[in-house]
């Protein structure tokens, strides 16, 4: 029938039919596009998982068997009082002294058996603590290089610089030993120190071995510190810690 002979109602009906057909075509194409996008995203996520993954809130970047991560923050110190009337007589310029910080750099979890690593596994952590970017005068600089295997995690700590005595130490928690600290004073600058974060003979499935620094912020009142930590490791038991900057004393059991 010629469109010239159709009523207005019939013409509108034809338009509606064509519009519905067009909408159906668009919907089908949209579904095809969405399916293609979902497939592409899945393929990208699968590819990305070979290079990066989120572990305990941090992006861990992978290059072959080597995994790397980084974190940084300011360490609050409780404030400064020029009147020297703070509540701690040993640190009178601290307005509200804070408890020590425990900086958990890296951990190896053997709680499900299998030890802390495999043959050839290594780790490396570099730590920098400074005030207002004044690394030339206010700085602590440490590099820890070591290995993790079965029932042992240990390394050599290079003490590049320590700016003052009393505020910095290594903290260690193990199953068969009392918790202990290794004070890092200025005299250690330029030396290398062997450190066992987990000594042998305490089990290949005994909790968590952590690399932890203890920082006393009372020494920093009036000169707040920032800390940055760059770590790499190869062990399938390694990972960034859940609590990286905390006032809670770490324990090998959890």
VMD Tcl script that draws the C-alpha trace (Angstrom):
set ca {
  {0.00 0.00 0.00}
  {1.31 3.41 -0.90}
  {2.13 5.51 2.11}
  {0.15 8.27 0.45}
  {-3.01 6.27 1.07}
  {-2.26 5.48 4.74}
  {-3.90 7.24 7.55}
  {-1.89 9.15 10.08}
  {-2.48 6.36 12.61}
  {-1.15 3.75 10.19}
  {1.90 5.85 9.44}
  {2.63 6.30 13.13}
  {2.24 2.56 13.61}
  {4.82 1.91 10.88}
  {7.21 4.36 12.51}
  {6.76 2.59 15.84}
  {7.50 -0.80 14.25}
  {10.68 0.51 12.63}
  {11.70 2.24 15.87}
  {11.20 -0.97 17.85}
  {13.25 -2.91 15.32}
  {16.01 -0.31 15.54}
  {15.94 -0.42 19.36}
  {16.19 -4.21 19.24}
  {19.19 -3.99 16.92}
  {20.86 -1.43 19.19}
  {20.18 -3.60 22.26}
  {21.67 -6.65 20.56}
  {24.75 -4.71 19.51}
  {25.05 -3.23 23.01}
  {24.95 -6.72 24.51}
  {27.62 -7.83 22.07}
  {29.79 -4.83 22.98}
  {29.31 -5.46 26.73}
  {30.22 -9.11 26.30}
  {33.34 -8.13 24.36}
  {34.28 -5.59 27.03}
  {33.81 -8.15 29.81}
  {35.95 -10.65 27.93}
  {38.63 -8.01 27.31}
  {38.58 -7.00 31.00}
  {38.93 -10.62 32.10}
  {41.86 -11.09 29.74}
  {43.46 -7.85 30.99}
  {42.97 -8.80 34.65}
  {44.50 -12.20 33.95}
  {47.47 -10.52 32.25}
  {47.76 -7.92 35.04}
  {47.84 -10.62 37.74}
  {51.19 -11.72 36.33}
  {52.63 -8.28 37.12}
  {50.80 -6.85 40.12}
  {48.46 -7.87 42.93}
  {46.91 -6.24 45.99}
  {48.30 -7.77 49.21}
  {47.20 -6.45 52.60}
  {46.23 -3.12 51.07}
  {49.45 -2.57 49.10}
  {50.15 -3.03 45.42}
  {52.86 -5.67 45.05}
  {54.60 -5.52 41.69}
  {56.05 -8.70 40.22}
  {58.98 -9.19 37.89}
  {59.48 -12.90 37.43}
  {59.90 -14.31 40.94}
  {60.82 -10.94 42.44}
  {58.03 -9.04 44.21}
  {58.32 -5.39 45.26}
  {56.30 -2.92 47.31}
  {56.71 0.51 48.90}
  {55.04 2.50 51.67}
  {55.67 5.76 53.50}
  {54.06 7.92 56.18}
  {54.62 10.62 58.79}
  {55.35 9.52 62.35}
  {53.41 11.72 64.77}
  {55.38 12.74 67.84}
  {52.85 14.23 70.25}
  {53.70 17.87 69.65}
  {56.19 20.38 71.02}
  {55.97 22.70 74.02}
  {58.49 25.53 74.18}
  {57.73 25.95 77.89}
  {59.33 22.55 78.60}
  {56.36 21.62 80.77}
  {55.50 18.28 79.18}
  {54.30 15.38 81.38}
  {57.42 13.23 80.76}
  {60.33 14.63 82.76}
  {62.82 12.84 80.50}
  {61.33 14.63 77.48}
  {59.97 17.93 78.85}
  {59.56 19.46 75.37}
  {57.04 16.76 74.34}
  {53.54 18.14 74.81}
  {51.85 14.72 74.68}
  {54.45 11.92 74.45}
  {53.50 8.90 72.35}
  {54.29 5.23 72.80}
  {56.93 3.68 70.52}
  {56.10 2.86 66.93}
  {56.68 -0.61 65.54}
  {57.46 -0.43 61.82}
  {56.75 -3.85 60.32}
  {58.79 -3.87 57.13}
  {58.13 -7.37 55.76}
  {56.90 -10.72 57.04}
  {57.11 -14.42 56.18}
  {54.19 -16.63 57.19}
  {54.87 -20.32 57.87}
  {51.73 -21.00 59.91}
  {50.38 -23.48 57.36}
  {53.65 -25.40 57.10}
  {56.23 -25.33 54.35}
  {58.66 -23.00 56.06}
  {59.55 -19.38 55.34}
  {60.85 -19.91 51.83}
  {62.54 -22.16 49.31}
  {66.02 -22.64 47.92}
  {67.58 -19.36 46.84}
  {64.90 -17.05 48.25}
  {66.18 -13.62 49.24}
  {64.81 -10.29 50.46}
  {65.98 -6.70 50.63}
  {64.52 -3.73 52.53}
  {65.72 -0.14 52.38}
  {64.53 2.25 55.09}
  {64.89 6.03 55.19}
  {63.74 8.24 58.08}
  {64.13 12.00 57.77}
  {62.81 15.39 58.89}
  {61.38 17.83 56.31}
  {63.46 16.28 53.56}
  {66.68 17.28 55.36}
  {68.35 13.97 54.57}
  {71.79 15.56 54.69}
  {71.46 16.27 58.43}
  {68.42 14.44 59.85}
  {68.44 10.90 58.57}
  {68.42 7.24 59.43}
  {69.32 5.02 56.49}
  {69.32 1.23 56.72}
  {69.51 -1.57 54.16}
  {68.68 -5.15 55.17}
  {69.60 -7.96 52.76}
  {68.95 -11.58 53.65}
  {67.38 -14.93 52.92}
  {64.36 -16.94 54.05}
  {64.32 -20.74 53.97}
  {62.49 -23.47 55.88}
  {62.92 -22.51 59.57}
  {65.17 -19.46 59.28}
  {64.98 -15.79 58.29}
  {68.17 -13.76 58.69}
  {70.19 -11.04 57.03}
  {72.88 -8.41 57.16}
  {71.84 -4.89 58.13}
  {73.95 -2.14 56.61}
  {73.76 0.90 58.86}
  {74.33 3.73 56.40}
  {73.52 6.40 58.97}
  {71.97 6.93 62.41}
  {71.57 10.55 63.48}
  {71.22 10.13 67.24}
  {71.27 7.57 70.04}
  {68.31 6.02 71.79}
  {65.41 6.37 69.37}
  {65.87 3.42 67.00}
  {66.22 -0.35 67.40}
  {65.47 -3.68 65.75}
  {62.65 -5.59 67.47}
  {62.50 -9.41 67.29}
  {59.82 -11.86 68.47}
  {60.49 -15.64 68.27}
  {58.86 -18.81 69.68}
  {61.71 -20.09 71.87}
  {63.34 -16.81 72.88}
  {62.29 -13.77 74.91}
  {61.48 -10.78 72.74}
  {64.59 -8.72 72.24}
  {65.87 -5.47 70.79}
  {69.07 -4.46 69.05}
  {69.70 -0.75 69.72}
  {70.94 1.16 66.68}
  {73.09 4.03 67.93}
  {75.30 6.49 66.06}
  {78.33 4.29 66.71}
  {76.90 1.70 64.29}
  {77.03 4.12 61.34}
  {79.11 2.62 58.54}
  {78.94 -0.93 59.93}
  {77.12 -4.13 58.95}
  {75.25 -6.16 61.57}
  {74.13 -9.81 61.24}
  {70.52 -10.20 62.41}
  {68.46 -13.36 62.93}
  {64.77 -12.49 62.65}
  {64.07 -16.21 63.14}
  {66.85 -18.52 64.28}
  {66.99 -22.13 63.12}
  {65.59 -24.97 65.19}
  {62.27 -23.34 66.13}
  {60.10 -25.10 63.56}
  {59.31 -24.67 59.88}
  {55.64 -24.01 60.64}
  {55.97 -21.74 63.68}
  {54.00 -18.59 63.04}
  {55.36 -15.45 61.43}
  {58.89 -14.11 61.09}
  {58.89 -10.31 60.79}
  {61.40 -7.60 60.07}
  {60.49 -4.87 62.56}
  {61.99 -1.56 63.62}
  {61.08 0.15 66.89}
  {61.05 3.97 66.84}
  {60.65 6.14 69.96}
  {58.94 9.38 68.77}
  {59.65 11.23 72.02}
  {63.09 12.00 70.61}
  {61.42 13.76 67.66}
  {59.21 16.32 69.42}
  {59.71 19.55 67.53}
  {61.17 17.74 64.51}
  {58.62 15.23 63.16}
  {59.96 12.36 61.08}
  {58.75 10.74 57.89}
  {59.60 7.17 56.98}
  {59.77 5.38 53.65}
  {60.26 1.65 53.14}
  {61.08 -0.09 49.87}
  {61.10 -3.90 49.93}
  {61.59 -6.79 47.55}
  {61.46 -10.54 48.12}
  {61.12 -13.85 46.27}
  {59.60 -16.23 48.83}
  {56.02 -17.39 48.26}
  {55.69 -16.99 52.05}
  {56.61 -13.31 51.97}
  {54.18 -10.37 51.99}
  {53.69 -6.82 53.27}
  {52.32 -6.75 56.81}
  {48.72 -5.86 57.61}
  {49.82 -3.53 60.42}
  {52.81 -1.70 58.98}
  {52.91 1.36 61.27}
  {51.52 0.59 64.72}
  {51.91 1.14 68.46}
  {51.03 -2.54 68.99}
  {54.00 -4.73 69.78}
  {54.20 -7.51 67.14}
  {54.18 -11.17 68.14}
  {55.43 -14.17 66.16}
  {52.16 -16.06 66.75}
  {49.89 -13.64 64.84}
}
mol new
graphics top color blue
foreach p $ca { graphics top sphere $p radius 0.5 }
foreach p [lrange $ca 0 end-1] q [lrange $ca 1 end] { graphics top cylinder $p $q radius 0.2 }
display resetview
